[in-house]
């Protein structure tokens, strides 16, 4: 199933939004950074993500020259629109969406870093389904959407489990992993892809986890418009360095837990209260999802392109290198004593 038509509609909507809102200039600095106010659009409403983002804003960005930070949580399909309209000057969302928009060519975007270089793949089941053998023909299963990355991941998990995906009923199920978990607990869905935070509630309700594995997949990235990057590279690099510093801080300690309490206190100031299940899965989240240095391997980026090409989400000649500038990441990695990636 091709997703190019929906993306074309999305891009038309973005252009309409741009025309309606007009360009909104970012606040200029007063002798320091060219832009000293951060407007960051995040596609993640996950409490653990926001713990790192708000901790970065409070603990690191002021020392880098930023006077104020505004983190805007939006639907993933609206991140690029926020960059075009000027509502935000840096965004975090799925690489599949970013690359598809780049490939269309209507918006000149630059990928400046990787937020998540791995993907924890977890398959959960409803109460009553306890083993792989219980995934009998006709079992209803969902990874989210159908015909795109979600279905590809789901099919790869099933193949790894020795199950023929075509024998099951793969369905679209909106609302994210939490909605799939609730549906499984209610007996409305047999199996579905989950996030680490869902493992506790699902298993306590009698469900099971049949698959859990971290796969090298650069699933989320940081992106800015080409115009903003060219005019405000100093601010972009400062923000990239701050994000890497925040991730390094969040992962401190043998089990990445040294700063959980402080991060929790910071994010609660913004009306976000992490659950015990989220906090309990902190180490899994740090080690299994997040890029702690803002980078990823070139091999994983190349493989991700091939996977998206197989879904017709990007064209056969798309190359992430043509739409990326990792110079800010490399500078930060060198300053912080980290190995260069990619």
Helices and strands as residue ranges (DSSP letters): H 4-21, E 37-42, H 47-59, G 62-64, E 68-73, G 76-78, H 79-85, E 90-94, H 95-104, E 109-125, G 132-134, E 140-144, H 149-160, G 165-167, E 169-172, H 176-185, E 191-194, H 198-204, E 208-225, H 226-231, H 233-250, H 260-268, H 276-280, H 282-288, H 298-310, G 320-323, H 327-335
